[in-house]
Amino acid sequence: MAPRANWKGFLKVAELACPVALYTAVSTSERIAFHTINRATGHRVRRQFVDSDTGKPVEKDDQVKGYEVGQADYVVLDPEEVAAAVPESDKTLSVTAFIGCGEIDDVYFDRPYYLGPADRTAEEAYALIRDGMRRKKVAAIAQTVLFRRARTVLIRAHNDGLIATTLNFDYEVRSAREAFRDVPAMKIKGEMLELAEHIIKTKMGKFDASKFDDRYEAALADLVKAKLEGRKIKVRKEPRQEKVVDLMAALRESAGMAGKKSPAKAASKKASAEAGPPRRKAG
């Protein structure tokens, strides 16, 4: 059964318009979900909004949005007023520019969607856009209104289709300079860097998503099964605090070179041995 589209509209490049549909690329629906239960009665607990001052329940029709401008001072907006701020949608992904595929920092990536042709009539135009982008090794920057918000979208060729990734706005991405402000400026060199490079070299591989398990979800599934079967649940103890170890010793241990020479020194010694003793110059 074909997946249900989250959004349908048009991908527009200059005067070329192609009917397209967005499909969710990632989903959390398969995760184990819990309800909050009243331990005494076994009944589900229902959330209720209450007045923070009086403690009385507030009905849905009496709930409005408020922006705090001061302590206990709010600008109140009715639902109709908030809805008026939602931009109008013409259901068009309008391409504004083509850029190099690696030009955007991944920190701006928000959520990926599969972007496919909406119907059979769109297939030729869709293939033309996809193959043209792939041949030129470019991605497209497009803008549209998605799910009540104006969004910027990065569109890339992917296998037989396209991937549309919503992008975070500049004001949403925190400054890296602020995050790394307290990281000291130091240069690692010598044997310590050689050992780190050796460890990285021995651990080189390829990414395969199927090789990584969600251990927490698996543990939750086992926990629920154990409860259903009436088995006793073992409560895990607090993990032991790791001891502070010598960085160089840890690197040597990780590289399997405890008590040995560094890779560069070992290679240099081997090369010297193969070259033989140095020759004396003719007098």
PyMOL commands that set and color helices and strands:
alter all, ss='L'
color gray80, all
select helices_A, chain A and resi 60-62+79-84+106-108+120-136+170-172+176-179+191-202+209-211+215-228+247-254+263-275
alter helices_A, ss='H'
color red, helices_A
select strands_A, chain A and resi 7-13+16-24+65-70+73-77+92-100+109-117+138-146+149-158+161-167
alter strands_A, ss='S'
color yellow, strands_A
deselect
rebuild
show_as cartoon
